[in-house]
Amino acid sequence: GEEISLDEADALFMAAATPNKEAAKHDHTECRLLLRHDFFEVIVRLAARWAVKAAGGRVTGAARASAISKALEHILNKHIMYPYPAMKYNFKALQWRVDVLHTETVERVLRKHCKDTLDPLFVAFSEPVSSARRHMRPEGWFALLDALQALVYREGSGDYIALW
């Protein structure tokens, strides 16, 4: 397919990042980042744009769906999926989560310590959304990491923000 201009890619990103009217009531990203489904929406939009451009805009109906499906498969296989190193590591991490983290034993430990440890941490580093709800912005996560000294900064080692 033909190249897609940066302006077109930016427009597709904005279309995916902007929530619809119903979702906007619950959106906390302020159109500054993509969630998982938003990221996939951008990939699908790029595939659709690529497929339509490659066909000269003359494809419709089932042929259009097939062309978009092939373009999406190409994008995923060539640029995102296994066997690329990042995907291998993601797959290993996912497998570890299934085998170790998402188990009844871990769930019992989490529930045992949630009220005493995790809830106060969340309250300390999150922001109120309403009288009954809170959410944690990236700044809160980084403040939590700093408080836990998870990312130790050493003088002269470069920009502090770069550690994040």
Steps between C-alpha positions, in 0.01 A plus 500: 500500500591862472652696784262676734599857580580609853196731493274205412655285775455786750135533398447125548665521844273790600192316374589198714604703806188718507228324696138497383246705698410217738860394561612862548311509830738235635818591309804583712760504223404848374583375147869486589549127475348189354361215699531144369180511297589850371839373383336214315250745349792703359648181350165411339457856370852491352425166335173633358667814367785299352265248333276770351799702374661189350178424310472857379183551705300271271441210739160455672299243693646156560806578287571801723468290816732239351756764397492657846534158663806421286654841575439452874653154489803642315548781757468263794726231354766733364521760774349375826461126547727212592793419426623856561689533829255742662210267427697200627554678831136608515391143438731371774369766740142410411571132554659579838191699600275206412719237668609692811330834559137419420469212742277444801802506732608844381140621514474392867823684587382810314162500675669447838722807458277722285322692778808546716763577235375554146189711570689761708771521232238550231326772702833674569608516134169521310264789428126520564279475192178538696399464863505121463769434235874558464751438221877504479665712234853422376635770731351309795661176385838671470460659844419154640808352329712784644357446850576128475844582357427262214697716257805626686659815364875540533659844466656553159319206340295719269149635490279387788193481278684267259495230769124473458 
